[in-house]
Amino acid sequence: MTTARFRLVDTKVTRWYHSISRCVRSAWLLQDDGTNNRKDWIDQRLKELDQVFAVSVGGFSIMDSHLHVLVRIDDEQAKTWSPLEIAKRWTRLFPPRGADRKPMKPTDEFLQLRANNLEWVEEARKRLSSLGWFMKCLKEPLSRMANKQDECKGAFFEGRYKSIAILDEEALLTVCAYIDLNPVAAGIVSLPEESPHTSIKERVDHAKSKGRMCDVEEIRNGSVAASKVSGKVEKGLWLIPIEDRRRLGEEREGMREGFTFGQYLLLVDYTSRTIRKGKASVSKELEGIFERLGSSADIWSSRVKKLQSKPWMGRFLSASRDRLRALAGKIGVRRLANIG
């Protein structure tokens, strides 16, 4: 029996979720054939939704037949928004329409009228921190646009998206790397930073544009200096930063404290070499990274390979058996299937 979405997504369990959506029949409906720009549209739409919802994007990968999105639900942030702010954000998604059904710019009177309806405000606040509504606003407009381009009707995506709860920091970094390496695993590119329509390329391109990143070749070679690239290199990037620098005075919440963008690139590059060659050498810097993660190269590689072999199975991902046992007891079941 299908489990209700509200039982699968619970911010009291975790705020991090890996969402997977497949095109119907796994058809290559997102493939760029020179006549459509569907992947570019998704790229831009993710940026727009990240600015509207209390759902922040940490990673993404857009393939020909499916897409991956790693998100963090910031429902506490939504509680701080005023009724007028809620009205402004909602009308960016669903603007008022005129008699010709074309979108109109909302007037101040329209926004205030919405803000004065407190029942509507609370419902909209709930939806603006909902993973379900985030995915709806991502997929539904694309489906309509694609059907119009193809001059057809019917479903574009499969009915439900997959949502996997990420329960700890090591699992979070594993999923982030797995998502970024989808094009490498598919043989589309050989280097992670060359992967089109992925968060890793978005991060690298942003760093290059700011002139704040060490040469990518040095990072691939395991340069110690490159691995210590400051988290400031991600400043201004719309994606969730890899490094959580709030204790250093930054306002934005990142993925992991004390884990830099450069170290993440080293980790991703190592993982990509295990995918391409089946094995890769582990530098002293990488040994230090795995030690800080409480893991090892073998465990890390094994977990990524398990994700690649069965990405559609299971509801949870954790690097800790104790975390799974504790959660199983909390929700009243004997055991939980762990993808990793």
C-alpha angles and dihedrals in degrees: 000000000000113000118232112254094235088062092052098048114053121153089201086068098039139330093215123088136171110214123196125189124185129198115242113283087002087278118168093249093144094053115124105237096167094262100075138038100205096140091050088050091054090048091055095040092055090055091050095048091047088060094048107039130061083237114100125203117231100170144352143180124191114203130179095262104022146010136225125209126182111201141176117212110222099189092154088061091055090056090063094057117105120232089255091052090051090052092050093049094046094050089054085064099036111020121189115267132219130226089281089055092242118137116264132200107257115243124226089250092053093050093047091049089054092045091053091058098083095182090056091045093056092047091049090047089055092049093048089061095043123110089205093057091043091056092043091054090047099047107029098063090046091052091053092046093048093048090051091050092048093041093231142109135229140063120335098184129035112269098258133032120224116246121193120190112227108212107185143018098260091051088047093056090044092055092044091053092043091053093047092049097052094104090047092051089048091052093242094124135006099216124057095223090056093057108121120228096011135122092239091061090044090054095045093047091049092050092049092049090055093047089230102115130090115240110288091228091059090052091052089051091055100251111184090214091052092051090058096057106149120254087236087082087078094053110129094018113131093220121086107272117250092225120059103219101169091118087057092056101270117135100210120086115233134194102261133006115239094012110114132209089245092054090050090053090052090050093048092047092051090049092049090054091053088052094049100039104018092238139041138184119257116226124210089254091055091047088056091049093052090046091054089049090052089239141096137232091257095050092045094050092046092053093049091049090052090053090050092050098049112014093150097056131088135016102240140049123194138155090208126072089195090057090053093047092050092049093047090054091047095054094039104249131121097233143354126223110241119204091203 
